[in-house]
Amino acid sequence: MKLLKLGKKQIVIVVIVVLVVFALLTANRADDGAGEQEAGSLDNGAVVACDDFAAGSARARTDATRLALADKVTASAAKSDNEAVRTRAMELGRSADEGNAAWRTASTALTQACEDAGWTAP
């Protein structure tokens, strides 16, 4: 019985093909339902947190007003089963006194989590 003889070029091609197939299979498993799990549902706690933030964000220009708004939003989000909204609300609280850039980043992330769950601004 003869063994299959492969040159360097053929071995490299086989290895690349195997790696590509493995990467595609792994990526498909990781993507199954990932968007739904991250967005979560828009339950009452999430709606109130998102509404509270939308209503107060324009006035939140100082550290004190940002902290007060973040406390209110976090309290509402804590009543939600939506993990993304709860997490983003906590991040908002941590960024309240870290400057404008951190606040804007956290605000954008919370708004996105709300919209991903199906919330629309009032």
N, C-alpha and C positions, 0 to 999 in steps of 0.2 A: 504494500500500500504506500503510495507516494504522498508525502505531505505537501500541502499547498505552500508554494514559495512566493512570498511577497517582498517586493522591494521597499525601500524607505518611503517612497512616494505613496505607495498603496497603503502602507501601515498608517501614515499620517492621515490620509483621507478617511480610512476606516475609523480611526480614533476621533476625528472631528465629527463624523456622521453620528457616532455613538453619543458623543457629548451633546450635540444639538438635539438629538431625539430625547435624551435624558432631561435636558433643560426644558424642552417643550412639555414633556409629561409632568414635570415638577411644577411648572408655571400654571398649567391647567388645573391641577389639584389645589394650588394656593388661591386661585381666582374663584373657585366655586362658591358663590353666595357671599363673597367678601363685601361687595357694595351694600347689600341688604343689612348685613350685620353691623357695619360701621354706621350707617345712617340711622338705624333704630326706628322706633315708632314715634309718632307725634302724639304723645299722651298729654293729659292736662298739665302736668308739671312742666313738661318741655314747652308747651304753648305759653304758659304764664312766664317762664324764664325768658323766652325769646321776646315776648311782648314787653316785659319789664325792661329788658335791655334796649329794645328799639325805642321805647318811650323816653328813656333817660340818657341815652348815649350822647346826644347832641349837647346836653348840659354838663356832661362829665369832663370838665376841663382842668380841675385841680385834683391833687392827690386825694383830698378829703371827699370830694364828690365821687371820684372814681371808686374809692374804697366803699362808700355807702351804696353805690349802684352795684358793685360786685357782690357785696353782702346780700343785697336783695335778690339778685339773680341767682346766686349760689343757693340761697334758701329755697327758692322755687325749683331750681334744677334738682335739688336733693330729693324732691318728691317725685321725680321722674324715673322711669325705667330706661330712659334713653342714655346709654353710657357716653356717647359722643357729646351730647349737650352737657351732661354733668361734668365731664372731664374738661371741656372748653370753658365752662363757667368757673371752675376752680383755677384754671390757667389765667383767666381774666382777673381773678382776685389776686393772684401772685404778681401780676404785672401792673397792678393799679398804681404803685408808687415807683415804678422802674423807668419812667419817662414815656414820652410820646410814642416813640417807635415801638416799644414793647406793648404799650396799650393798643396801638393800631393793629399790630400783628395778632394779639389775642382777640380783639374785637372782630377782626375779619374771620378768624378761625371759628368763633362762636356763631357769627352770622351764617357762615357756610354750613356748620353742623345743623343749625336750625333749618336752613333751606334744604339741605340734603334729606332731612326727615319729612319735608313736605310743608313746612311753615312758610307763610308769605307775610310780608310786612303789612301791618294794618293801614 
